[in-house]
């Protein structure tokens, strides 16, 4: 049975909780710049994540670890200037919240004040409990992130599916309940078994947004460059490509280069 979609003039953290309660799925995509964010927002996306994946897709780093707080604020402020409807969530980068709750709060405050973002996201459960509590106490909305946490890649040593073993699955479920109890408004689950993600989504009242976590959750998120097919070297099972911009852009650029070389561009109609 389909659920009627409510039109939200502006999506807020409360809107997402209402969507879950009403059975409406939540759409979420990343964006890192003004032009892309304007398109993503205009297409009706509920949440724009200014992800630390910018470290990979924008800067070419192997992991998300190198991106700095200043760089995240730069990307987030570019996105915020473009949006009219979407909720903008900004990743706290590696090193800005793990070691000290006061540092975590300072980092979150900088993002909110300097970028205009609407909420922050951080990775981890009980390990970062104090940081989450300190940020929430200041009135800053927090989205959690469990399962595969890319900032811990050197701890895991692989990007494989997480929580397949019982002990890790139990910890994940406890951490999800903890995040809800602390006051997080939503939770991302990345690369976990679909049955586990579905169980978690049913066990808590806040929205669970999945990436590689099956369709039993409350919404989905993908990296914009992945779903638009801009990088053909990245092909995980959970990724559906909705376009092939790599070939479209390559062909267009090749044609432009050819037209310039032959003198066809600009023609008489393209001159003053």
C-alpha positions in Angstrom: 0.0 0.0 0.0 1.5 3.3 -1.0 1.7 6.2 1.4 0.7 9.7 0.5 3.6 12.0 0.4 3.3 15.1 2.5 4.8 18.3 1.0 7.3 19.9 3.3 8.1 23.5 2.6 11.3 23.0 4.6 12.5 19.6 5.9 13.5 19.7 9.6 14.6 17.1 12.1 11.0 16.8 13.2 9.9 16.3 9.6 12.1 13.1 9.5 10.6 11.7 12.6 7.1 12.4 11.2 8.0 10.7 8.0 9.0 7.6 9.8 5.8 7.6 11.9 3.7 8.0 8.7 5.6 5.3 6.8 7.1 7.7 4.3 10.6 6.8 3.1 13.4 9.4 3.5 15.7 10.3 0.6 19.2 11.5 1.3 22.1 12.3 -1.0 25.5 13.9 -0.6 26.5 17.2 -2.0 29.7 19.3 -1.6 29.2 22.4 -3.8 26.6 25.0 -4.6 25.7 23.9 -8.1 25.2 20.3 -7.3 23.3 21.1 -4.0 20.9 23.4 -5.9 20.0 20.5 -8.3 19.7 17.9 -5.5 17.5 20.3 -3.4 15.4 21.3 -6.4 14.7 17.6 -7.2 13.0 17.2 -3.8 15.6 15.3 -1.8 14.8 15.3 1.9 18.3 15.4 3.3 21.6 16.6 1.9 24.6 15.2 3.6 27.8 17.2 3.4 29.8 14.1 3.9 33.5 13.6 4.8 33.4 11.5 1.6 34.4 14.8 0.0 37.9 13.7 1.0 37.6 10.9 -1.5 35.4 12.3 -4.4 36.4 16.0 -4.2 40.1 15.8 -3.1 41.1 12.4 -4.3 42.3 11.0 -0.9 42.2 7.2 -0.4 40.2 7.6 2.9 38.0 10.1 4.6 40.6 10.8 7.3 42.6 13.7 5.8 39.7 16.2 5.4 39.8 19.0 7.9 37.2 20.9 9.9 37.9 24.0 7.9 37.4 22.1 4.6 34.1 20.6 5.8 32.9 24.1 6.8 33.8 25.4 3.3 31.9 22.6 1.5 28.9 22.9 3.9 28.6 26.7 3.5 28.6 26.2 -0.3 25.8 23.7 0.0 23.7 25.8 2.5 23.7 28.8 0.1 22.0 26.6 -2.5 19.2 25.0 -0.7 15.6 26.0 -0.1 14.0 22.8 1.2 16.4 20.1 2.2 17.7 19.5 5.6 21.5 19.9 5.6 23.5 17.5 7.8 27.3 18.0 8.0 29.8 15.3 9.0 32.2 16.0 11.8 35.6 15.0 10.4 38.0 12.6 11.9 39.9 14.1 14.9 37.3 16.7 15.6 35.3 14.9 18.2 36.8 11.5 19.2 39.3 12.5 21.9 37.5 15.1 23.9 33.9 16.1 24.4 34.7 19.8 24.7 36.6 19.7 21.4 33.6 17.9 19.9 31.3 20.7 21.0 33.7 23.4 19.7 33.8 21.6 16.3 30.0 21.3 16.1 29.5 24.9 17.1 32.0 26.0 14.3 30.1 24.0 11.7 26.7 25.4 12.8 27.9 29.0 13.1 30.2 29.2 10.1 28.4 27.0 7.6 24.8 27.5 8.5 24.2 23.7 8.5 21.2 22.3 10.3 22.7 19.3 12.1 25.9 17.3 12.5 26.7 13.6 12.0 29.3 11.6 13.7 30.4 8.0 13.7 30.4 5.6 16.6 28.3 4.5 19.5 29.3 4.1 23.2 32.9 5.2 22.3 31.7 8.7 21.6 28.8 8.9 24.0 30.3 11.9 25.9 30.8 13.9 22.8 27.3 13.3 21.6 25.8 14.3 25.0 27.9 17.5 25.1 26.8 18.5 21.5 23.1 17.7 22.1 23.1 19.6 25.4 24.1 22.7 23.4 21.0 22.3 21.3 22.7 21.0 18.2 20.9 18.2 16.4 23.0 15.0 16.0 22.6 12.2 13.5 24.4 9.0 14.5 26.3 6.5 12.2 26.8 2.9 13.0 28.0 -0.2 11.2 30.8 0.4 8.7 32.3 3.7 10.0 34.9 4.8 7.4 36.8 7.0 9.8 37.8 3.7 11.6 39.0 2.0 8.4 42.5 1.4 9.8 41.0 -0.3 12.8 38.8 -2.6 10.7 41.4 -3.0 7.9 38.6 -3.5 5.3 35.4 -2.0 4.0 33.5 -5.3 4.2 30.1 -5.8 5.7 30.0 -5.2 9.5 28.0 -6.8 12.3 27.7 -10.3 10.7 28.9 -11.9 14.0 26.6 -12.0 17.0 28.7 -10.0 19.3 29.1 -7.1 17.0 25.5 -7.2 16.0 24.4 -7.1 19.7 26.7 -4.1 20.3 25.2 -2.3 17.3 21.7 -2.8 18.6 22.7 -1.5 22.0 24.4 1.5 20.5 21.3 2.3 18.4 19.1 2.3 21.4 21.7 4.4 23.3 21.8 7.0 20.4 18.0 7.2 20.5 17.9 7.6 24.3 20.6 10.3 24.2 18.4 12.3 21.8 19.9 11.8 18.3 17.2 12.6 15.7 18.3 9.9 13.2 20.8 7.2 12.5 22.7 6.0 9.5 23.5 2.3 9.2 26.2 1.5 6.7 27.0 -2.0 5.2 25.2 -4.2 7.7 23.1 -7.3 7.0 19.6 -6.3 5.9 17.8 -8.4 8.6 19.8 -6.6 11.3 19.1 -3.2 9.9 15.4 -3.9 9.7 15.4 -5.1 13.3 17.1 -1.9 14.4 14.7 0.3 12.5 11.8 -1.4 14.1 13.3 -1.2 17.6 13.8 2.6 17.7 11.5 5.5 17.1 14.0 7.7 15.2 14.6 7.2 11.5 17.2 4.8 10.3 18.7 5.6 7.0 20.6 2.9 5.2 23.5 2.6 2.8 24.1 -1.0 1.9 21.6 -2.0 4.7 18.7 -3.3 2.7 15.2 -1.9 2.2 13.8 -2.6 5.7 15.0 0.8 7.0 13.3 4.2 6.9 15.3 5.8 4.1 18.4 5.5 1.9 21.5 7.6 1.2 24.0 7.4 -1.6 27.1 9.4 -2.6 26.0 11.7 -5.4 29.0 10.9 -7.7 28.3 7.2 -7.3 24.6 7.2 -8.1 25.3 9.5 -11.1 27.9 7.1 -12.5 30.8 9.5 -12.5 33.3 6.9 -11.2 33.2 3.5 -12.9 35.8 2.0 -10.7 33.5 1.9 -7.6 30.8 -0.8 -7.9 29.6 -2.2 -4.6 26.5 -4.4 -4.5 24.4 -1.7 -2.8 25.0 0.9 -5.5 22.4 1.6 -8.2 23.6 4.0 -10.9 20.8 6.3 -12.1 22.9 7.9 -14.8 26.2 7.4 -16.7 27.7 10.9 -16.4 31.2 9.5 -16.9 30.5 8.7 -20.5 28.2 11.7 -21.1 30.8 14.1 -19.8 33.7 12.4 -21.5 31.9 12.4 -24.9 30.9 16.1 -24.5 34.5 17.1 -23.6 35.9 15.1 -26.5 33.5 16.8 -28.9 34.4 20.2 -27.5 38.1 19.6 -27.8 37.6 18.5 -31.4 35.4 21.5 -32.2 38.1 23.8 -30.8 40.9 22.1 -32.8 39.0 22.2 -36.1 37.8 25.8 -35.6 34.2 24.8 -35.5 33.7 26.4 -32.1 32.8 29.2 -31.9 30.8 29.6 -35.1 29.3 32.8 -36.4 26.3 32.7 -34.1 28.5 32.3 -31.1 30.5 35.5 -31.7 29.9 39.1 -30.9 
